[in-house]
Amino acid sequence: MAHIRQRVSETDPTQTMPAREEDTKPADGTVAVSRLPASLAPFRYPMFRAIWFATLASNLGVWIQSVGAAWLMTTISDSAAMVALVQSATAMPVLMFSLFGGALADLWDRRLVFLIGQIIVLSGATLIAVMEGVGAVTPWLLLALVFVLDSGSALRQPAYQASVGDLVPRSELPTAVALNSIGFNIARSVGPAIGGLVVASLGVQASFILNAVSNVFIIGVLLMWRPKPQGDELPREGLLPAMVSGLRYVGGSPTIMTVMLRCFVFTGLAGAVWALLPLVARQDMGGGPFTYGVLLGSLGIGAILGALNIGTLRRRTSGQLLVAIGTTAFAAATLLVGLFPSLYVVVPALVLGGAAWMTTLSSFNVMVQLSAANWVKARVLSIYQMSLFGGLALGSWGWGHAAETIGTGKALILSGVGLALSMVLALRFRLPANIAPDLSPIVAIPRPTLAPGVDAGPGSVAVTVEYEVDPADAPAFSGAMRSLRRLRKRDGAVRWTLYQDAANPRRWVEAFLLKSWLDDLRHQRRATMADQETLQLVRAFHRGAAEPRVSHLLARGTPRMGWPPGVDAEH
């Protein structure tokens, strides 16, 4: 049977009107309770404050355990590669489960997803403590147990990061992100030192028990939190389609893609320090677990110093320059650690490295947070985490093997040189400016509607938009439409093409395909105020007396999704 399409409405997906966005009130409806300096302003919101301190306790436990796990591996295996694989076992769950967790956090209650992930972390920490207590831990079992624990972290992290925007107003999001980084790095500075003392005085098992106990607090806070429901009259996307939507959104967002590429390269090269630091402490410096804790603590202290100044630095300079400074400083710190493995050189070098690490990753994180629409924010953040930890996991594995081949010091020197050389990426892949785009939805776009008696059915929907364009403007119009094509596909279109009428060169037809009527409805809701520049540029080329004619055509007469027979589409 021939492929026939039925026109059901004539609404305009290019029509734009301003939409209000409340930048001064958090999405969960909580109210600020006190006045604080600008750098601490998010603490005015009770639930942000409660989650911040509970997460600090949880992160302290993580870092105490990290000392125990890394040190335990050095005692049960002489292989530098196995020691480095502890970092990889920490990072790999992010690659495997982060997008899954991000999709869950966008589709369901983020608090519930956060809570489930935290319970998995608690279970994993308890299991490690029990297995170590009975003396059953082998190198590969240790890696497996670390993997289980960090699988919970991979599930919870997108929900946690995406929830920040629900806890504070958008105008305070950069400060809240910086405060979360400060909390993480307070734990990183104090936790390893505590971990070193615990392992040295009480044994490795005690570090695992403390981590399990530290997770109880955040679980209690999450049980008390009652976030405001995110209303949406449309049914939820399926889990797999939601994951695909997240990947498609990132692929259609050049800014986010650039940030992730730069992050992947940075963490892959900088991962040498994190992966090889236990060997620096044990082999090059002849120290014990306390020495390793001091070195990790130095990184954490530097990160706190960087976080305390990140707000001022962001106001005075661009993200591009901040990342360049951070990368250069971390390269210098890495070279110092590799060249001069003395406590008097390594400690200040790691303080510098910690500040550089914090400045660089916080800049990446804020750029991604401010570039992702709320409907897909958790998925975007999960993919960002995959780029971060993917680089860290791959780098840890590679630097571990490099250390076995050429030695720890030379591997660190090679890492520092690589970081310095990576700055050439800034010439081709420039990071976004500090101006945050308005990602609130364009609420005034007319929604497609079904005519009385018409059933949308399970098939695809083709949307066509007809323009009248002066032939002299055709090249410029085609260029503007390429930008619009990216927006259409980012928001859900699976195919897109632009046609010119052979009999009437002034008539152009844009056509894009969506998988279902529900996807068509979702596509209309995903256009943002930041898209208006592209939409208005395209509209400016239209010379018709009336608005561009828009049609939503339902697939009829065929069970498969696609264009009419014989018509190819530009993908």
Secondary structure, DSSP 8 states (H G I E B T S, - for coil): ---EEEE-----TT--------SSS-TT-----S---GGGGGGGSHHHHHHHHHHHHHHHHHHHHHHHHHHHHHHH---HHHHHHHHHHHHHHHHHHHHHHHHHHHHS-HHHHHHHHHHHHHHHHHHHHHHHHTT---HHHHHHHHHHHHHHHHHHHHHHHHHHHHHS-GGGHHHHHHHHHHHHHHHHHHHHHHHHHHHHHH-HHHHHHHHHHHHHHHHHHHHH--------SS----HHHHHHHHHHHHHT-HHHHHHHHHHHHHHHHHHHHHHHHHHIIIIIS---HHHHHHHHHHHHHHHHHHHHHHHHHHHHS-HHHHHHHHHHHHHHHHHHHHH---HHHHHHHHHHHHHHHHHHHHHHHHHHHHHS-GGGHHHHHHHHHHHHHHHHHHHHHHHHHHHHHH-HHHHHHHHHHHHHHGGGHHHHS----S------B-TTS------TT----SS-EEEEEEEEB-GGGHHHHHHHHHHHHHHHHHTT-SEEEEEE-SS-TTEEEEEEEESSHHHHHHHHHT-BGGGHHHHHHHHHTB--SS--EEEEEEEES-SS--SSTT-----
